[in-house]
Amino acid sequence: MAGVQDQLEIKFRLTDGSDIGPKSFPVATSVATLKESILAQWPKEKEHGPRTVKDVKLISAGKILENSRTLGECQSPLCEIPGGVTTMHVVVQAPSLEKDKKATNQTKKNKCLCVIL
């Protein structure tokens, strides 16, 4: 029984409703390792896929999971159902958006504004 509790069955739900998995992971697995697994299994036919681990956000039980944490630390009470499959939502953050945000912020800082009353 202890071996079963040390493993979590997880499937990853993509934004279009399709799934990757389910696959079994040890509770000591880091979130960063999960993201690497997602990158390796990402469907090649999908456009705008993640390029790096930083492009992927994992959401479980309404919380964004941090890369440095393990599955055991992020585990919700719903994961304790024997034989249950945990669904984690995958959000891909487009890398170009961050560059656009930085450029927008820089133009706002360099802008001069005068108001005449």
Residue pairs with C-beta under 8 A, 6 or more apart in sequence:
4 82
5 27
6 26
6 27
6 28
7 24
7 25
7 26
7 27
8 24
8 25
8 26
8 27
8 71
8 75
8 79
8 86
9 22
9 23
9 24
9 83
9 84
9 85
9 86
10 21
10 22
10 23
10 24
10 25
10 34
10 71
10 85
10 86
10 87
10 88
11 19
11 20
11 21
11 22
11 23
11 85
11 86
11 87
11 88
12 19
12 20
12 21
12 38
12 58
12 87
12 88
12 89
12 90
13 19
13 87
13 88
13 89
13 90
14 20
14 46
14 90
15 90
15 91
15 92
16 46
18 43
19 87
20 38
20 41
20 42
20 43
20 90
21 41
22 85
23 37
25 34
25 37
25 71
26 71
27 70
27 71
27 72
27 75
28 70
28 71
28 72
29 70
29 71
30 67
30 68
30 69
30 70
30 71
31 58
31 65
31 66
31 67
31 68
31 69
31 70
31 71
31 74
32 53
32 67
32 68
34 58
34 65
34 71
34 88
35 53
35 56
35 58
35 67
36 53
38 50
38 56
38 58
38 90
39 50
39 52
39 53
39 56
42 49
42 50
43 49
48 92
48 94
49 92
50 56
50 92
50 93
51 95
52 95
53 67
54 93
55 92
55 93
55 94
55 95
56 90
56 91
56 92
56 93
57 64
57 90
57 91
57 92
57 93
58 64
58 65
58 88
58 89
58 90
58 91
59 65
59 88
59 89
59 90
59 91
60 74
60 76
60 86
60 88
60 89
61 76
61 78
63 74
65 74
65 88
76 86
78 84
78 86
79 86
